[in-house]
Amino acid sequence: MALLRRLLYAALCAGILAGILAAVVHQLGTVPLILKAEEYEHAAAPAAPSASAAAAAHRVSDDAGWAPEEGLERTLFTLAGDVLAGIGFALLLAAGIALRGGEVTWREGLFWGLAGFLAFTVAPGLGLPPDIPGSERGSLFERELWWLATAGLTGGALALLAFTKRALYAFLAAALILLPHLYGAPQPASDAAAAAPPSLAHQFVVAATLASFVFWAALGAMTGHFFRIFGPRPG
């Protein structure tokens, strides 16, 4: 029970702080690019030629679902999403640290965070780079399935390297990392066109990757720090 409390407290503290940092980085780096891409997306939408077409477009818009309003509401939902993601991923890191055992500081935690960055950002991003609004990337279900498989296999491979020392497991880890890339990520149709210019899409990939790096590095370091802080006191 004491270990569970330690894990939960460390994950909550690290996840909240890293989530707030990620929200700030997103507001400065990725959100302006998303808003710019949305302008291109709206400009590329065909104009409604008649009242009946406008009514149909309105129905389609209603069917698309609810979205937060621009400004404060959108910022708060972004913050909430980043904090919840931070807590969830911090629980994953803290569980791994607890299973590994031994003393841990923010330095060891940083390496755990970098492993998360490799598994959840770098590996999936090699096949499916972050999408900007207006990009046509094929079936959403197929992309999500490939992303989850790639992140899971890469995370499992890194766990094998962290928890085992036999050469056989190292070869197995390498195979797990390569498998989804040998299979290949789902690609858009050859005639699919993006609304945003390629330069803006490239900027978004760079900004999103850097934001993810900052998030994971901070999350790992703080998870290690708080896991040590909430540990048993000597004596």
C-alpha positions in Angstrom: 0.0 0.0 0.0 2.9 2.4 0.8 4.4 1.7 -2.6 1.1 2.4 -4.3 0.7 5.7 -2.5 4.2 6.6 -3.5 3.5 5.8 -7.1 0.3 7.7 -7.2 1.6 10.8 -5.4 4.7 10.9 -7.7 2.6 10.5 -10.8 0.1 13.2 -9.8 2.7 15.8 -9.0 4.9 15.0 -12.0 1.9 14.7 -14.4 0.3 18.0 -13.3 3.5 20.0 -13.6 4.6 18.4 -16.9 1.1 18.8 -18.3 1.1 22.6 -17.4 4.5 22.9 -19.1 3.3 21.1 -22.1 0.2 23.3 -22.4 2.5 26.4 -22.3 4.8 24.9 -25.0 1.8 24.1 -27.1 0.3 27.6 -26.9 3.7 29.0 -27.9 4.7 26.5 -30.6 2.0 24.3 -32.1 -1.3 26.2 -31.5 -0.4 29.2 -33.8 0.5 26.8 -36.5 -2.8 24.9 -36.1 -4.8 28.1 -36.3 -2.9 29.1 -39.4 -3.6 25.7 -41.0 -7.3 26.0 -40.1 -7.4 29.2 -42.1 -6.1 27.4 -45.2 -8.5 24.5 -44.5 -11.5 26.9 -44.3 -10.4 28.8 -47.4 -10.1 25.5 -49.4 -13.7 24.5 -48.5 -16.0 24.9 -51.5 -18.5 27.7 -51.3 -22.2 26.7 -50.9 -24.0 27.6 -54.2 -27.5 27.6 -52.8 -29.6 27.8 -49.7 -30.2 24.0 -49.8 -26.5 23.4 -50.0 -25.9 25.7 -47.1 -28.5 23.9 -45.1 -26.8 20.6 -45.9 -23.4 22.0 -44.9 -24.9 23.1 -41.7 -26.2 19.6 -41.0 -22.8 18.2 -41.7 -21.2 20.7 -39.4 -23.7 19.7 -36.7 -22.9 16.0 -37.3 -19.2 16.7 -36.9 -19.7 17.1 -33.1 -19.0 19.7 -30.5 -15.7 21.6 -30.4 -14.5 24.1 -27.8 -14.8 27.8 -28.7 -11.7 29.7 -29.7 -9.8 31.6 -27.0 -10.0 30.8 -23.3 -12.3 27.7 -23.6 -10.0 26.1 -26.2 -6.9 26.9 -24.0 -8.5 25.4 -20.9 -9.4 22.2 -22.8 -5.9 22.0 -24.1 -4.5 22.4 -20.6 -6.9 19.8 -19.2 -5.9 17.3 -21.9 -2.2 17.9 -21.4 -2.5 17.4 -17.6 -4.6 14.2 -17.9 -2.1 12.9 -20.4 0.8 13.8 -18.1 -0.8 12.0 -15.1 -1.5 8.9 -17.2 2.0 8.7 -18.7 3.6 9.5 -15.3 1.7 6.5 -13.8 3.3 4.4 -16.5 6.8 5.7 -15.8 6.4 5.4 -12.1 5.2 1.8 -12.4 8.2 1.0 -14.5 10.5 2.7 -12.0 8.9 0.8 -9.1 9.2 -2.6 -10.9 12.9 -1.9 -11.8 13.6 -1.1 -8.1 16.7 0.6 -6.7 17.2 4.2 -5.9 16.1 6.7 -8.5 16.7 10.5 -8.9 15.6 13.0 -11.5 18.6 11.8 -13.7 17.4 8.2 -13.9 13.8 9.5 -14.3 15.0 11.6 -17.3 16.1 8.4 -19.1 12.7 6.9 -18.5 11.1 10.0 -20.0 13.4 9.8 -23.0 12.4 6.2 -23.5 8.7 7.3 -23.5 9.6 10.0 -26.1 11.2 7.3 -28.3 8.2 4.9 -27.9 5.3 7.4 -28.2 6.8 10.1 -30.5 9.9 9.1 -32.4 8.9 5.6 -33.4 5.3 6.3 -34.6 6.4 9.6 -36.1 8.8 7.8 -38.5 5.8 6.4 -40.3 3.0 8.9 -39.3 4.4 12.3 -38.6 2.1 14.7 -36.6 -0.8 15.9 -38.8 -1.8 19.5 -39.2 -5.4 20.4 -40.0 -6.2 20.0 -43.7 -3.9 17.1 -44.2 -5.3 14.0 -45.9 -3.6 10.9 -44.3 -6.0 8.0 -45.2 -8.2 6.0 -42.9 -8.2 7.3 -39.3 -8.8 3.8 -37.9 -5.9 2.3 -39.7 -3.6 5.2 -38.7 -4.6 4.9 -35.0 -4.2 1.1 -35.1 -0.7 1.4 -36.6 0.3 4.1 -34.2 -0.9 2.1 -31.2 0.9 -1.1 -32.4 4.1 0.9 -33.1 4.1 2.6 -29.7 3.2 -0.7 -27.9 5.9 -2.8 -29.7 8.6 -0.1 -29.2 7.7 0.3 -25.5 7.8 -3.5 -25.1 11.2 -3.6 -26.8 12.6 -0.9 -24.5 11.2 -2.8 -21.5 13.0 -5.9 -22.6 16.3 -3.9 -22.8 15.7 -2.3 -19.4 14.6 -5.4 -17.5 16.7 -8.1 -19.1 20.4 -8.5 -20.1 20.4 -11.6 -22.3 21.5 -11.1 -25.9 18.5 -13.1 -27.2 16.2 -10.5 -25.7 18.2 -7.7 -27.3 17.7 -9.3 -30.7 14.0 -9.7 -29.9 13.7 -6.1 -28.9 15.3 -5.0 -32.2 12.8 -7.2 -34.1 9.9 -5.6 -32.2 11.1 -2.1 -33.0 11.5 -2.9 -36.7 8.3 -4.9 -37.2 5.8 -2.1 -37.7 8.1 -0.2 -40.0 8.7 -3.3 -42.1 4.9 -3.7 -42.4 4.6 0.0 -43.2 2.4 2.8 -42.0 -1.0 3.4 -43.8 -0.4 6.1 -46.5 -2.9 8.5 -48.1 -4.2 8.1 -51.6 -1.9 9.3 -54.3 -4.3 12.0 -55.4 -5.0 13.3 -51.8 -4.2 17.0 -51.5 -3.4 19.0 -48.4 -5.0 22.4 -47.8 -2.0 23.8 -45.9 1.3 24.4 -47.7 4.1 21.8 -47.2 6.3 24.4 -45.4 3.6 24.9 -42.7 3.2 21.2 -42.3 6.9 20.8 -41.9 7.0 23.5 -39.3 4.2 21.8 -37.4 6.1 18.4 -37.4 9.2 20.1 -36.0 7.2 22.1 -33.4 5.1 19.1 -32.3 8.2 16.9 -31.9 10.1 19.5 -29.9 7.0 20.0 -27.7 6.8 16.3 -27.1 10.5 16.1 -26.3 10.1 18.9 -23.7 7.1 17.2 -22.2 8.7 13.7 -21.9 12.0 15.0 -20.6 10.2 17.1 -17.9 7.8 14.3 -17.1 10.6 11.7 -16.7 12.8 13.9 -14.6 10.0 15.0 -12.3 8.6 11.5 -11.9 12.0 10.3 -10.8 12.3 13.3 -8.5 8.9 12.9 -6.8 9.3 9.1 -6.6 12.4 9.7 -4.5 10.7 12.5 -2.5 7.7 10.3 -1.5 9.9 7.3 -0.7 10.5 6.0 2.8 12.6 8.1 5.0 15.9 6.6 6.4 16.1 5.9 10.1 
